[in-house]
């Protein structure tokens, strides 16, 4: 299983509530439709830093879904709310 973590901050004046709507739209319209997608959860530290944790059956599944995710309008709307200089993506493969 692949675990992908994305840490980020919201851009300028983006309200948490606006981001939460965009996050749910991204998950519902895009991520849940991708083969190999297992789960996603998003959390905030309450001080402006965010973490999105996504689980995939494999790196191959995540890579195959990347194009569909990148070009979907829900993804574009989601990315517009992030501070692009703060985005950091890491991938981890589980031991089991």
Secondary structure, 3 states (H helix, E strand, C coil): CEEEEEEEEECCCCCHHHHHHHHHHHHHHCHHHCCCEEEEEEEECCCCEEEEEEEECCHHHHHHHHHHHHCCHHHHHHHCCECHHHCEEEEEECCC
